[in-house]
Amino acid sequence: MITSYKIDLYVDTARPIVDKVLEGYNGTILAYGQTGTGKTYTMSGSADSPQTKGIIPNTFAHIFGHIARGKENQKFLVRVSYMEIYNEEVRDLLGKELNKSLEVKERADIGVFVKDLSGYVVHNADDLDNIMKLGNKNRVVGATKMNSESSRSHAIFSITVESSETDEAGRQYVRMGKLQLVDLAGSERQSKTQSSGLRLKEATKINLSLSVLGNVISALVDGKSTHIPYRNSKLTRLLQDSLGGNSKTVMCASISPADSNYVETISTLRYACRAKSIQNLAHINEEPKDALLRHFQEEIEELKRQLEEGIFQQGIESGDEEEEDDGDGECEDEEDAVEEECDPDADRERERLERKEKLRKEKARERKEKSDAEKELLEKKAMENQQELKKAK
């Protein structure tokens, strides 16, 4: 595995999944195997040459290469998140509070999700790569006898690709594919890793979650089980769609060539063989409730409507002011004529009316300034959303 060209691995196994994600399907690519057998290397590879880049960097280039070839009536928006499951706690690898444990929730309209998990909109493959590197720095790793840089957590890097097309009638159609790139922590035997203390606790949690993953796979393949134990582990909860649900999934099984790891190698191959028999029910995600492209477009339309209403209302108020000015002038002329003939205090009354008119004009000016400020704010917000959509393309 380590000596093979990673581009061949990508083309044969991962590329078909990424193609489906770009069509609006969910997809999952996960690496499973014994600790020290090259799972992380399979996913990330080496930057030394294009041939040795792993699944993840090839995926980044593939996605934005597809976007660059998109049609004129297509828009794209790509957003990402990155999390790890460490000692059965979900952590945001891109968040400000790295040690904060996040809750796993579920909603009928969007399924399983992590509450308060940060997400970032990206505009090119370099953005994706930089975010991945930032998250990797925050991931928990540690040395064991079998691996000097052993991943002590399961990591899930999620890429959501939204695409929209506008037909000749101006109707917008949105699709959303979500790709999960999963680097599982390696299964361990304490007798070989000689872990103790914190490393032993980590290994126990890792093996427990992998055991639950195996139970879920067995229950799905068996077909007789009425209960699938997704909730027995945070890992299987988050991979619920990937295993038996709405996703196209591929598992990369990583094994050791050493005779001393024969038992673990057989176990990994059996694990992968069972997983291969799982029947998923994938479908294209059309008009998703949580699509940002749809949200941005609706917000732009609402801002435009408010802007038009504001201009229309401003025009009405201006017309009213002109009418009021004409009317007030006529009344003043008539009243002044009467007052000059009959009232020796006409000058005082005229001053009172002038003060009243001045106050009315000040209020009208304040209303206009407020309307202009609101108009400017609405125009600025609409422009920001338009720029965000252009960047997404």
Secondary structure, 3 states (H helix, E strand, C coil): CCCCCHHHHHHHHHHHHHHHHHHCCCEEEEEEEECCCCHHHHHHECCCCHHHECHHHHHHHHHHHHHHCCCCCEEEEEEEEEEEEECCEEEECCCCCCCCCECEEEECCCEEEECCCCCEEECCHHHHHHHHHHHHHHCCEECCCCCCCEECCEEEEEEEEEEEEECCCCCEEEEEEEEEEEECCCECCHHHHCCCCHHHHHHHHHHHHHHHHHHHHHHHHHCCCCCCCHHHCHHHHHCCCCCCCCCEEEEEEECCCCHHHHHHHHHHHHHHHHHHCCCCCCCCCECCCCCHHHHHHHHHHHHHHHHHHHHHHHHHHHHHHHHHHHHHHHHHHHHHHHHHHHCCCHHHHHHHHHHHHHHHHHHHHHHHHHHHHHHHHHHHHHHHHHHHHHHHC
